[in-house]
């Protein structure tokens, strides 16, 4: 056992200890019941309320996502030890920020759509309402993520049960779309990863996946091998996208590793005096194509984070602002107007609170972040100083 002192930066919210001393449990439900209760505070999200000493209550017990109705009981299973999805994460399902034309994420998505429509004469199929609840097979196995990869851990992924997760990337739909016969497609959606609390990290964010398949006749006509042909087309396409979004910027390619592409690359642009990573991409591993009815073809794929780019394009300093329903935020953006600069407004005065408790060897910071986020919502701003 060890002693942990936590300093938490919170806005207009105070935490109080319920028991003393407190013992840390590795189970999130035990942590929630042992560690904290919260005073009621103004500015809390309208969908949530809390009875004194009780759990967080979500008013909406069902949501619409991916064309289906999903109930809280489908996602949050308090009696299942393999489930680690909190109510705060369930509450984000079905909000579809990327489908709102006057939201920064929707504005950016639509601009990317326009680029692909113009470049490829409308060939690209677009999917932005696929269910975020996917199988472990779709999320990991179908895209060749190794069994021991860190992304599979309960500390990093939201498991509904041992066989089902909230997708951690839009690549979870790659095999499905290939089996359906798609050759040019874009998949946009909310993705979920357990993460820290700060201005650039959030457990829910949005990605776009792009994919293009080539036939053997296409690369043979060009007189090059399939991999070289796909790689050249990939670079040309994505450099064009970067210039569409950011103007006439300098670009560079950086070698990297992804389980599902080879070679794998990251595209960076020189923007405002520094190199900025824009997206990851590569030539699709042949096994993915062969396993999904596309043997004898080559393909490329890319994935980008909408929030990451929108924060730069719109000068939005905090990723949590994307979820705000405050008119001072939402009224600043108009459909079709990419790059409107965000005008900051006052939120809440800072409030620092120190909390101390005993922990065991199973403690992880992400578990503590889930507890704090479950009580304070987005009012917990800066995370923790662990001493």
C-alpha positions in Angstrom: 0.0 0.0 0.0 1.1 3.6 -0.6 0.0 7.1 0.4 -1.2 9.4 -2.3 -1.7 13.1 -2.2 -3.7 14.6 -5.0 -4.1 18.3 -5.9 -7.0 18.8 -8.3 -7.8 22.0 -10.2 -11.6 22.4 -10.3 -13.9 25.1 -11.4 -16.7 26.2 -8.9 -16.7 22.7 -7.4 -15.5 21.2 -4.2 -14.7 17.6 -3.3 -15.2 16.3 0.2 -14.0 13.0 1.6 -16.7 10.6 2.8 -14.6 8.3 4.9 -11.2 8.6 6.6 -8.9 6.9 6.1 -9.8 5.9 2.5 -8.7 2.7 0.8 -8.2 2.7 -3.0 -9.8 -0.2 -4.9 -8.9 -1.2 -8.4 -12.6 -1.4 -9.3 -14.1 1.9 -10.5 -17.4 1.3 -8.8 -15.7 0.7 -5.4 -13.6 3.8 -5.9 -16.7 5.9 -6.6 -18.5 4.7 -3.5 -15.4 5.0 -1.2 -13.7 8.2 -2.3 -15.9 11.1 -3.0 -19.2 12.9 -2.7 -19.7 16.3 -4.3 -21.6 19.4 -3.3 -24.2 20.5 -5.8 -22.8 23.2 -8.1 -24.2 25.6 -10.7 -23.4 25.0 -14.3 -23.7 21.2 -14.2 -24.9 19.5 -17.3 -28.6 19.4 -17.6 -28.8 15.7 -18.2 -27.3 14.7 -14.9 -28.2 15.1 -11.2 -27.1 13.5 -8.0 -28.9 12.6 -4.8 -27.0 13.2 -1.7 -24.5 10.4 -1.2 -25.9 8.6 -4.2 -24.7 7.8 -7.7 -24.8 10.1 -10.7 -28.3 10.0 -12.3 -28.7 10.2 -16.1 -32.1 11.5 -17.0 -32.1 10.1 -20.5 -32.1 6.3 -20.1 -32.0 5.7 -23.9 -30.2 7.4 -26.8 -30.2 7.0 -30.6 -26.9 6.1 -32.1 -26.0 4.3 -35.4 -29.7 4.1 -36.3 -30.6 2.1 -33.2 -31.9 2.7 -29.8 -29.4 2.1 -27.0 -30.4 2.0 -23.4 -28.2 2.8 -20.4 -28.4 -0.9 -19.4 -26.9 -1.8 -22.8 -23.7 0.1 -22.0 -23.3 0.7 -18.2 -23.4 -2.7 -16.4 -22.6 -2.0 -12.7 -22.7 -5.7 -11.8 -20.4 -6.9 -14.6 -16.8 -6.8 -13.5 -15.7 -6.7 -17.2 -17.6 -3.4 -17.7 -15.8 -0.1 -17.1 -18.1 2.4 -18.9 -19.2 5.3 -16.5 -22.4 7.3 -16.9 -20.5 10.3 -18.0 -19.3 8.5 -21.1 -22.7 6.9 -21.8 -24.2 10.4 -21.7 -22.1 11.4 -24.7 -23.4 8.6 -27.0 -25.8 9.9 -29.6 -24.9 13.6 -29.4 -23.5 13.6 -32.9 -21.4 16.7 -32.7 -19.9 15.9 -36.1 -23.3 15.8 -37.7 -24.2 19.4 -36.7 -23.5 21.7 -39.7 -22.9 24.8 -37.5 -20.6 23.0 -35.0 -16.8 23.3 -35.6 -16.5 19.5 -36.0 -19.4 19.4 -38.5 -18.0 22.4 -40.4 -14.6 20.7 -40.6 -16.1 17.3 -41.6 -18.1 18.9 -44.4 -15.1 20.8 -45.8 -13.2 17.5 -46.0 -16.2 15.9 -47.7 -16.2 18.7 -50.3 -12.5 18.1 -51.0 -13.0 14.4 -51.6 -16.1 15.0 -53.7 -14.3 17.4 -55.9 -11.1 15.4 -56.3 -12.8 12.0 -56.9 -16.0 13.2 -58.7 -18.3 12.0 -56.0 -17.0 8.4 -55.8 -16.6 8.5 -52.0 -19.3 6.9 -49.9 -19.7 8.7 -46.6 -20.8 7.1 -43.3 -21.3 9.2 -40.2 -24.0 7.4 -38.2 -22.5 4.0 -37.5 -23.1 2.6 -34.0 -20.1 3.2 -31.6 -20.8 -0.2 -30.0 -18.6 -2.7 -31.7 -17.1 -6.1 -31.1 -13.6 -6.7 -29.9 -13.0 -8.5 -33.2 -14.0 -5.5 -35.2 -12.1 -3.0 -33.1 -8.9 -4.9 -32.8 -8.6 -8.3 -34.6 -9.9 -7.2 -38.0 -7.3 -4.5 -38.2 -4.5 -6.7 -37.0 -4.0 -5.2 -33.5 -1.8 -7.7 -31.6 -3.3 -9.5 -28.7 -0.8 -7.9 -26.3 -1.1 -4.4 -27.7 -1.5 -1.7 -25.0 -4.7 -0.3 -26.6 -6.6 -3.5 -25.6 -6.0 -2.9 -21.9 -8.9 -2.1 -19.6 -7.0 1.0 -18.5 -7.2 2.3 -22.1 -10.4 1.0 -23.6 -14.1 1.2 -22.5 -15.4 -2.4 -22.3 -19.1 -3.1 -22.2 -18.2 -6.7 -21.7 -15.3 -9.0 -22.5 -16.5 -9.2 -26.2 -17.8 -5.7 -26.8 -16.3 -2.2 -26.6 -17.0 1.4 -27.4 -14.9 1.8 -30.5 -11.5 3.3 -30.0 -11.1 4.3 -33.6 -13.1 4.6 -36.8 -11.0 1.8 -38.2 -13.3 -0.5 -36.4 -15.6 -0.3 -39.4 -12.9 -0.9 -42.0 -13.5 -4.7 -42.5 -17.3 -4.2 -42.4 -17.2 -1.7 -45.3 -14.8 -3.8 -47.3 -17.1 -6.9 -47.0 -20.0 -4.7 -48.1 -18.1 -4.0 -51.4 -17.0 -0.4 -50.7 -13.9 0.8 -52.5 -13.9 4.5 -51.7 -15.3 5.5 -48.3 -15.0 7.9 -45.4 -16.2 6.9 -41.9 -16.7 9.7 -39.3 -17.8 9.2 -35.7 -17.3 9.5 -32.0 -14.6 7.3 -30.5 -13.8 6.5 -26.9 -10.6 6.1 -24.9 -9.9 6.3 -21.2 -7.6 9.3 -20.8 -6.3 12.0 -18.5 -8.0 15.3 -17.6 -6.6 18.3 -19.3 -7.2 20.8 -22.1 -6.1 18.5 -25.0 -7.5 15.1 -23.8 -11.0 13.8 -23.4 -12.5 10.3 -23.2 -14.7 11.0 -26.2 -13.5 12.6 -29.4 -14.1 12.3 -33.1 -12.2 10.7 -36.0 -12.5 10.4 -39.7 -11.2 7.3 -41.5 -10.5 7.4 -45.3 -10.0 4.4 -47.5 -9.3 3.7 -51.2 -8.9 0.4 -53.0 -7.0 -0.1 -56.3 -7.3 -2.9 -58.8 -4.3 -4.6 -60.3 -5.1 -3.1 -63.7 -4.6 0.4 -62.3 -1.1 0.0 -61.1 0.0 -2.1 -64.0 -1.2 0.6 -66.4 1.1 3.0 -64.5 4.1 0.6 -64.8 4.8 0.4 -61.1 4.2 -2.1 -58.3 0.9 -1.8 -56.3 2.5 -0.5 -53.1 4.4 2.3 -54.8 1.3 3.2 -56.8 -0.9 3.4 -53.7 1.7 5.3 -51.7 2.1 8.0 -54.4 -1.7 8.5 -54.7 -2.0 8.6 -50.9 0.6 11.3 -50.5 -0.8 13.4 -53.4 -4.3 13.1 -51.9 -3.5 14.0 -48.4 -1.0 16.8 -49.2 -3.9 18.3 -51.2 -6.2 17.9 -48.2 -3.7 19.7 -45.9 -3.4 22.6 -48.3 -7.2 22.8 -48.6 -7.6 23.1 -44.9 -4.5 25.2 -43.9 -3.5 27.0 -47.1 -0.2 26.8 -48.9 1.8 25.2 -46.1 5.0 23.2 -46.2 4.5 19.5 -45.6 6.7 16.6 -44.6 6.3 12.8 -44.1 7.5 11.0 -41.0 7.8 7.2 -40.9 5.9 5.6 -38.0 4.2 2.3 -37.1 0.6 1.2 -37.2 -0.5 -2.4 -37.0 -2.8 -2.1 -40.0 -0.6 -0.3 -42.6 2.9 -0.9 -44.1 4.5 1.4 -44.8 3.0 3.7 -42.2 3.4 7.5 -42.2 2.4 10.7 -40.4 1.7 13.9 -42.3 3.0 17.1 -40.7 2.7 20.7 -41.8 4.7 23.7 -40.9 2.1 26.0 -39.3 2.6 29.1 -37.2 6.3 28.5 -36.8 6.2 24.8 -35.8 5.6 21.4 -37.2 2.1 20.1 -36.6 1.0 16.5 -37.0 -2.1 16.4 -39.1 -2.9 12.7 -39.6 -1.7 9.1 -39.7 -1.9 6.9 -42.8 -0.3 4.2 -44.8 -0.7 1.4 -47.4 -3.1 -1.2 -46.0 -1.7 -4.5 -44.9 -2.6 -7.2 -47.5 -4.0 -9.5 -44.9 -6.8 -7.0 -44.2 -7.8 -7.0 -47.8 -7.5 -10.8 -48.2 -9.6 -11.4 -45.1 -12.4 -9.3 -46.4 -12.8 -10.4 -50.0 -10.3 -8.1 -51.6 -7.4 -10.4 -52.5 -5.3 -9.1 -55.4 -5.9 -5.4 -54.7 -4.0 -2.7 -52.8 -5.4 0.1 -50.7 -4.5 3.1 -48.6 -6.1 4.3 -45.4 -5.8 7.4 -43.3 -7.2 8.5 -39.9 -7.4 12.0 -38.5 -8.8 13.5 -35.3 -11.3 16.2 -35.9 -10.8 18.0 -32.6 -7.1 18.1 -33.1 -7.5 20.0 -36.3 -10.5 22.1 -35.3 -8.6 23.4 -32.2 -6.0 24.8 -34.6 -8.3 26.0 -37.3 -10.8 27.7 -35.0 -8.3 28.7 -32.2 -10.3 26.7 -29.6 -7.9 26.3 -26.6 -9.7 23.5 -24.7 -11.1 20.2 -26.2 -14.0 20.2 -23.7 -15.4 23.4 -25.2 -16.6 21.3 -28.2 -19.2 19.8 -25.9 -20.5 23.1 -24.6 -24.1 24.1 -25.1 -23.4 27.6 -23.9 -24.7 30.1 -26.5 -21.5 32.2 -26.0 -19.7 29.2 -27.7 -22.3 27.8 -30.1 -23.4 31.2 -31.5 -19.8 31.9 -32.7 -19.9 29.3 -35.6 -21.8 29.2 -38.8 -22.3 26.4 -41.3 -19.8 26.4 -44.2 -17.4 28.9 -42.5 -14.2 27.1 -41.8 -11.7 28.8 -39.5 -13.8 31.3 -37.7 -11.6 32.3 -34.7 -13.1 31.5 -31.3 -13.5 34.4 -28.9 -12.8 33.3 -25.3 -15.3 34.0 -22.6 -15.1 33.6 -18.8 -16.1 30.2 -17.4 -15.5 29.7 -13.7 -12.9 30.9 -11.2 -10.3 28.2 -10.4 -10.5 26.3 -7.1 -7.7 24.0 -5.8 -8.5 21.1 -3.5 -6.1 18.7 -1.9 -7.2 15.1 -1.3 -5.2 12.3 0.3 -5.9 8.6 0.5 -4.3 5.2 0.6 -3.8 3.3 -2.7 -2.8 -0.3 -3.5 -0.7 -1.6 -6.4 -3.7 -1.8 -8.7 -4.1 2.0 -8.7 -4.0 3.8 -12.1 -4.4 7.5 -12.7 -7.1 6.9 -15.4 -9.3 5.2 -12.7 -9.1 8.3 -10.6 -9.8 10.5 -13.6 -13.0 8.6 -14.2 -14.1 9.1 -10.6 -13.5 12.9 -10.7 -15.1 13.2 -14.1 -18.1 11.3 -12.9 -18.7 13.8 -10.1 -17.4 17.1 -11.5 -18.1 16.5 -15.2 -16.2 19.0 -17.3 -15.6 21.4 -14.4 -12.4 19.5 -13.5 -10.0 21.2 -15.7 -6.3 20.6 -15.0 -6.0 17.1 -13.7 -3.8 16.2 -10.8 -0.5 16.6 -9.1 0.3 13.2 -7.7 2.7 13.4 -4.8 
